[in-house]
């Protein structure tokens, strides 16, 4: 049960609302794109979800920060976040390299 003394780590609400809006916009956008037979717009919907989620999450985060309910990240949380970013960048790099490789192999 939450009490008035609960504090949330910095970035909590931004990540939460970005995830929620990515799911909402993707879930609504993909069927809409398929129904209109314009599948080129499928990639736009998650991006719109990120933009809206970032705006909503940051406004909630600012509100909670003014109320003193946002705490800085602990050392463990910072290490975990740094590791997750490095893994994400590594996976992106591998995916891009494989994509370019397959592009050249098929041409």
Contact map, one row per residue, 1 for C-alpha under 8 A:
11100000000000000000000000000000000000000000000000000000000000000000000000000000000000000000000000000000000
11110100000000000000000000000000000000000000000000000000000000000000000000000000000000000000000000000000000
11111100000000000000000000000000000000000000000000000000000000000000000000000000000000000000000000000000000
01111100000000000000000000000000000000000000000000000000000000000000000000000000000000000000000000000000000
00111110000000000000000000000000000000000000000000000000000000000000100000000000000000000000000000000000000
01111111000000000000000000000000000000000000000000000000000000000000100000000000000000000000000000000000000
00001111100000000000000000000000000000000000000000000000000000000001111000000000000000000000000000000000000
00000111110100000000000000000000000000000000000000000000000000000000111000000000000000000000000000000000000
00000011111100000000000000000000000000000000000000000000000000000000011110000000000000000000000000000000000
00000001111100000000000000000000000000000000000000000000000010000000011110000000000000000000000000000000000
00000000111111100000000000000000000000000000000000000000000010000000000000000000000000000000000000000000000
00000001111111110000000000000000000000000000000000000000000010000000000000000000000000000000000000000000000
00000000001111111000000000000000000000000000000000000000110110000000000000000000000000000000000000000000000
00000000001111111100000000000000000000000000000000001101110110000000000000000000000000000000000000000000000
00000000001111111110000000000000000000000000000000000100100000000000000000000000000000000000000000000000000
00000000000111111111000000000000000000000000000000000000100000000000000000000000000000000000000000000000000
00000000000011111111100000000000000000000000000000001101100000000000000000000000000000000000000000000000000
00000000000001111111110000000000000000000000000011111100100000000000000000000000000000000000000000000000000
00000000000000111111111000000000000000000000000001001000000000000000000000000000000000000000000000000000000
00000000000000011111111100000000000000000000000000001000000000000000000000000000000000000000000000000000000
00000000000000001111111110000000000000000000000011011000000000000000000000000000000000000000000000000000000
00000000000000000111111111000000000000000000111111001000000000000000000000000000000000000000000000000000000
00000000000000000011111111100000000000000000010010000000000000000000000000000000000000000000000000000000000
00000000000000000001111111110000000000000000000010000000000000000000000000000000000000000000000000000000000
00000000000000000000111111111000000000000000110110000000000000000000000000000000000000000000000000000000000
00000000000000000000011111111100000000000100110010000000000000000000000000000000000000000000000000000000000
00000000000000000000001111111110000000000000000000000000000000000000000000000000000000000000000000000000000
00000000000000000000000111111111000000000000000000000000000000000000000000000000000000000000000000000000000
00000000000000000000000011111111100000000100100000000000000000000000000000000000000000000000000000000000000
00000000000000000000000001111111110000100100100000000000000000000000000000000000000000000000000000000000000
00000000000000000000000000111111111000000000000000000000000000000000000000000000000000000000000000000000000
00000000000000000000000000011111111100000000000000000000000000000000000000000000000000000000000000000000000
00000000000000000000000000001111111111111100000000000000000000000000000000000000000000000000000000000000000
00000000000000000000000000000111111111100000000000000000000000000000000000000000000000000000000000000000000
00000000000000000000000000000011111111000000000000000000000000000000000000000000000000000000000000000000000
00000000000000000000000000000001111111100000000000000000000000000000000000000000000000000000000000000000000
00000000000000000000000000000000111111100000000000000000000000000000000000000000000000000000000000000000000
00000000000000000000000000000000111111111000000000000000000000000000000000000000000000000000000000000000000
00000000000000000000000000000100110111111100000000000000000000000000000000000000000000000000000000000000000
00000000000000000000000000000000100001111110000000000000000000000000000000000000000000000000000000000000000
00000000000000000000000000000000100001111111100000000000000000000000000000000000000000000000000000000000000
00000000000000000000000001001100100000111111110000000000000000000000000000000000000000000000000000000000000
00000000000000000000000000000000000000011111111000000000000000000000000000000000000000000000000000000000000
00000000000000000000000000000000000000001111111100000000000000000000000000000000000000000000000000000000000
00000000000000000000010011001100000000001111111110000000000000000000000000000000000000000000000000000000000
00000000000000000000011011000000000000000111111111000000000000000000000000000000000000000000000000000000000
00000000000000000000010000000000000000000011111111100000000000000000000000000000000000000000000000000000000
00000000000000000000010010000000000000000001111111110000000000000000000000000000000000000000000000000000000
00000000000000000100111111000000000000000000111111111000000000000000000000000000000000000000000000000000000
00000000000000000110110000000000000000000000011111111100000000000000000000000000000000000000000000000000000
00000000000000000100000000000000000000000000001111111110000000000000000000000000000000000000000000000000000
00000000000000000100100000000000000000000000000111111111000000000000000000000000000000000000000000000000000
00000000000001001111110000000000000000000000000011111111100000000000000000000000000000000000000000000000000
00000000000001101100000000000000000000000000000001111111110000000000000000000000000000000000000000000000000
00000000000000000000000000000000000000000000000000111111111000000000000000000000000000000000000000000000000
00000000000001001000000000000000000000000000000000011111111100000000000000000000000000000000000000000000000
00000000000011111100000000000000000000000000000000001111111110000000000000000000000000000000000000000000000
00000000000011000000000000000000000000000000000000000111111111000000000000000000000000000000000000000000000
00000000000000000000000000000000000000000000000000000011111111100000000000000000000000000000000000000000000
00000000000011000000000000000000000000000000000000000001111111110000000000000000000000000000000000000000000
00000000011111000000000000000000000000000000000000000000111111111000010000000000000000000000000000000000000
00000000000000000000000000000000000000000000000000000000011111111100000000000000000000000000000000000000000
00000000000000000000000000000000000000000000000000000000001111111110000000000000000000000000000000000000000
00000000000000000000000000000000000000000000000000000000000111111111110000000000000000000000000000000000000
00000000000000000000000000000000000000000000000000000000000011111111110000000000000000000000000000000000000
00000000000000000000000000000000000000000000000000000000000001111111100000000000000000000000000000000000000
00000000000000000000000000000000000000000000000000000000000000111111100000000000000000000000000000000000000
00000010000000000000000000000000000000000000000000000000000000011111111000000000000000000000000000000000000
00001111000000000000000000000000000000000000000000000000000000011111111000000000000000000000000000000000000
00000011110000000000000000000000000000000000000000000000000010011001111100000000000000000000000000000000000
00000011110000000000000000000000000000000000000000000000000000000001111110000000000000000000000000000000000
00000000110000000000000000000000000000000000000000000000000000000000011111000000000000000000000000000000000
00000000110000000000000000000000000000000000000000000000000000000000001111111100000000000000000000000000000
00000000000000000000000000000000000000000000000000000000000000000000000111111100000000000000000000000000000
00000000000000000000000000000000000000000000000000000000000000000000000011111110000000000000000000000000000
00000000000000000000000000000000000000000000000000000000000000000000000011111111000000000000000000000000000
00000000000000000000000000000000000000000000000000000000000000000000000011111111100000000000000000000000000
00000000000000000000000000000000000000000000000000000000000000000000000011111111110000000000000000000000000
00000000000000000000000000000000000000000000000000000000000000000000000000111111111000000000000000000000000
00000000000000000000000000000000000000000000000000000000000000000000000000011111111100000000000000000000000
00000000000000000000000000000000000000000000000000000000000000000000000000001111111110000000000000000000000
00000000000000000000000000000000000000000000000000000000000000000000000000000111111111000000000000000000000
00000000000000000000000000000000000000000000000000000000000000000000000000000011111111100000000000000000000
00000000000000000000000000000000000000000000000000000000000000000000000000000001111111110000000000000000000
00000000000000000000000000000000000000000000000000000000000000000000000000000000111111111000000000000000000
00000000000000000000000000000000000000000000000000000000000000000000000000000000011111111100000000000000000
00000000000000000000000000000000000000000000000000000000000000000000000000000000001111111110000000000000000
00000000000000000000000000000000000000000000000000000000000000000000000000000000000111111111000000000000000
00000000000000000000000000000000000000000000000000000000000000000000000000000000000011111111100000000000000
00000000000000000000000000000000000000000000000000000000000000000000000000000000000001111111110000000000000
00000000000000000000000000000000000000000000000000000000000000000000000000000000000000111111111000000000000
00000000000000000000000000000000000000000000000000000000000000000000000000000000000000011111111100000000000
00000000000000000000000000000000000000000000000000000000000000000000000000000000000000001111111110000000000
00000000000000000000000000000000000000000000000000000000000000000000000000000000000000000111111111000000000
00000000000000000000000000000000000000000000000000000000000000000000000000000000000000000011111111100000000
00000000000000000000000000000000000000000000000000000000000000000000000000000000000000000001111111110000000
00000000000000000000000000000000000000000000000000000000000000000000000000000000000000000000111111111000000
00000000000000000000000000000000000000000000000000000000000000000000000000000000000000000000011111111100000
00000000000000000000000000000000000000000000000000000000000000000000000000000000000000000000001111111110000
00000000000000000000000000000000000000000000000000000000000000000000000000000000000000000000000111111111000
00000000000000000000000000000000000000000000000000000000000000000000000000000000000000000000000011111111100
00000000000000000000000000000000000000000000000000000000000000000000000000000000000000000000000001111111110
00000000000000000000000000000000000000000000000000000000000000000000000000000000000000000000000000111111111
00000000000000000000000000000000000000000000000000000000000000000000000000000000000000000000000000011111111
00000000000000000000000000000000000000000000000000000000000000000000000000000000000000000000000000001111111
00000000000000000000000000000000000000000000000000000000000000000000000000000000000000000000000000000111111
00000000000000000000000000000000000000000000000000000000000000000000000000000000000000000000000000000011111
